[in-house]
Amino acid sequence: MQTYLDFEQPIAELEGKIHELRHLSNHDDVNIAEEISRLQQKADRLLTQTYAKLTPWQKTQVARHPDRPHANDYIAHLLEDFVPLAGDRLYGEDHAVIGGIGRFKGRSVLAIGTEKGHDTTSRVKRNFGMARPEGYRKAQRLMQMAERFDLPVITFVDTAGAYPGQGAEERGQAEAIARSIEVGLNIRVPFVAVVIGEGGSGGAIALAAANRVLMLEHAIYSVISPEGCASILWRSGDEAKSAAEALKLTAQDLKKLAVIDAVIEEPLGGSHRFRDEAMRRVGDSIWEQIESLKGLDGDALRQDRREKFLAMGQKGLS
């Protein structure tokens, strides 16, 4: 069953009528194909108009859509012979961070992602995609292993941020994130990151210190969530819409600011409507970037990555 966001209610009403008419046509032998076609065209036009002018807050809602493909979905769709790897070899397993080795278009790669889960049980297990220190230490271990075996690294970022709980802080959350960024910047293999949903603060950057950072059209990437920003600046979460505007968190804004390298166009209505097509487009974009990096040796890859991040924030400065 399709889940509709608040701003999609006019679309929901039209598509609901179309569903009802198709049900009648299938069961009562009533020929209403012309009316269905007319309503479908109207729904398509409305969908196109709506998604052509989404506000940053609406994009935030799309990025968080429960039916949007998650890291596990991308790995299952894009990689063959995937072998999951677990544990940080220090404390334990963090289910919010997944990773392993597989074949991507015939080439062995190492994939890592933050996984939110799809239902209540899996979301609790995955801690809603908010990793603890052991998750980031697992990511470090896997990236270092990829370097050792000369495997390109692909990451799928989808997290509201690192888990801020007491236990996580006691086990060195900030240090684990910083070390993960350091390892990402230093590995001598091609590294491509994709923000597929939410890219929240250091919890996202820990898996996105890459040679090429891509974002889906309706994904978001920011230092803090709109709600968190609003609670600090306005002392009220009710100002989340204003905060979303101010944060410049959309893929289009971040491309202009040179924080990311490319925007991957989503199917009309968002990745949650046409999941397979969205994942195919992401796979094609990742492969294009990996191919563009294969001529660089390890030192050049590391230097390319460092220069990319050192240049951030310099745009427009004399």
C-alpha positions, 0 to 999 in steps of 0.5 A: 500500500502506497504511503503518502506524505502530507503534501501529496494528499491531492495526488493520493485522492486522484490515485485512490479514485483511479484504484476504485475505478479499476476495481469496478472495471475488473469486477463489474465488466464496466468499461471506464477505461477512458475515465481512468485514462483521464484521471491518470493523466491528471494525476501524472501532471499533478505529480510532475508539478508537485515534485518540480517545486519541492521546498527543502522541508518537503524534500526532507520528508521525501528523504525520510519516506518509509518506502524509500530504498535503504542500504540493504536494498541497494546492496541486494540489488546492485551486488552479486555474491555479497558476503556480510562482515560483522564486528569491530574486533574491539567491542561488538557488532553494530547493526546500524552499520552493514558491510561486506564484499561482493561483485559490482558489475563483475568487479569485486568491491567492498560496500558499507552502509547505514541501515535504518530498517523497514518495519518496527522490529528491524528499525529497533534492531538497526537503532533507526540507522544511528550507529554507535562507536563500534559501527564506525570502528567496523567501518574503519576495519572494512575500509582498511581491509579494502585497501589491503586487498585493493578493493574499491569502497562504496558507501550508502549513507542514510542516517539522521546522525550518530547515536548520542546515548550515554553508552556510545559517548562512554565508548568514544563516539566522537573519536570513532567518527573522527578515526573513520573520517581519517581512514576514509581520507587515507585509504589508497583505493577508489572511494565513492559515497552516495547519500541515499536518504538522510545525511546527518552530521558527523554520523554521515561524514564518517562514511562519506570522506570519499573521492566522489560524493553523490546525492539522490535528487531528493536526499538531504545532507546537513550538519544538523536536522531541521528539527534540531536546528530549530530547537537551538535557534528558535527554541521550538521544533515548530520552526523546522521548515524555516531551519530546512530553508536556512541549512541549504541541505538539498542536493541542489544547494550542496552541488552549487556549494561544491560539497557534493560532486553530482546529483542523481536524478530520481524517478518522478515522484521519488525513489519510493515510487519506482525503487528498481529504477532508482537503484539502477540509476544509482548503480550506473552513477557509481560505476561511472565514478569508479571508472573515472578513478581507476587510472589513479594510483593510491597516492593520487587517490588519497591526494585527490580526496584531501584536496577535495575536502580542503577546498570546501568552504573556499568557493566565493572567497578571494 
